Amino acid sequence: MIKNIIRFQNDMVMVFDEEGEQISKYQGQYQKVKQFILEDAPLGAIFANGFTKYGRLSEIARGEW
């Protein structure tokens, strides 16, 4: 199950499950995977645009991601 979704500045997306394992079927260029992720991600999933300078996820609202 999807837990963390990270979109980087180069528009690449990485997705992780609740155990911290990558979920490759959701990873890739933002425009190619965005719809699949939004359809499948549970309400508690964390959406982020990279990391803060302190190494924490830079969380963003699902609707803004």
C-alpha positions in Angstrom: 0.0 0.0 0.0 1.3 3.5 -0.9 2.5 5.6 2.1 4.9 8.2 0.8 5.0 9.9 -2.6 7.8 12.2 -3.4 8.0 14.5 -6.5 11.4 16.0 -7.1 12.4 19.2 -8.9 13.2 17.3 -12.1 9.6 15.9 -12.1 10.7 12.4 -11.2 8.5 10.6 -8.7 9.4 8.0 -6.1 6.8 6.0 -4.1 7.2 4.0 -1.0 5.1 1.6 1.0 4.6 1.5 4.8 7.7 -0.6 5.2 9.9 1.9 3.3 10.2 -0.3 0.2 9.9 1.4 -3.2 6.9 0.6 -5.4 8.3 0.7 -8.9 5.0 0.6 -10.8 4.2 4.1 -9.5 7.7 5.6 -10.2 8.7 7.7 -13.1 8.0 11.0 -14.8 5.3 13.0 -12.9 2.9 13.4 -15.8 3.0 9.6 -16.6 2.4 8.4 -13.1 0.3 11.1 -11.4 -3.1 9.8 -12.3 -2.4 6.2 -11.2 -1.0 7.5 -7.9 -4.0 9.8 -7.2 -6.4 6.9 -7.9 -4.6 4.3 -5.7 -3.1 6.3 -2.8 -5.1 6.0 0.4 -6.3 9.1 2.3 -3.4 8.8 4.8 -0.7 8.9 2.2 1.9 11.6 2.5 2.6 13.7 -0.6 5.8 15.7 -0.8 7.8 17.9 -3.1 11.3 16.7 -2.1 12.9 17.4 1.2 13.5 20.3 3.6 17.0 21.4 4.4 16.7 19.3 7.5 16.2 16.1 5.6 12.4 15.8 6.3 9.8 15.4 3.6 8.5 18.7 2.3 4.8 17.7 2.7 2.2 19.2 0.4 -1.6 18.8 0.3 -2.8 16.0 -2.0 -4.8 18.5 -4.1 -1.7 20.7 -4.7 0.6 17.8 -5.5 
